[in-house]
Amino acid sequence: MPALVDAYIAALPADQARALSALRALIATRLPDHIETISYAMPGFRQPGPKGRMVIGYAAFARHCGLYPHSGTIIPQIDCRPFKTSRSGVLFTPAQPLPATLVHQIIALRMAQLAAGY
């Protein structure tokens, strides 16, 4: 699946490709044993194993990029200011990428949620 993720990123405008490549690398450092995949038409990482659940995904759109923890309860728990949010994700632009601390916090909450069986 990493080849599909490579193709997804390669098809983006240069600024979005750079932003998502950096985000991908950051997520990979936090989830080194997880599997890169495409789910819901976006790249992401799922737990290892045949029944591994999705942990986090990211995507590019016409005017922004987004990070999505595959749970509608994670983002409302976090202060994501100054970024726009929805129940399912946090939006950013290549000019204003997400800080590593915020990405790590989102991943940590999602991992705790998965560990609790949700």
Helices and strands as residue ranges (DSSP letters): H 2-10, H 14-30, E 35-39, E 42-46, E 54-60, E 65-68, G 75-77, E 90-92, H 100-115
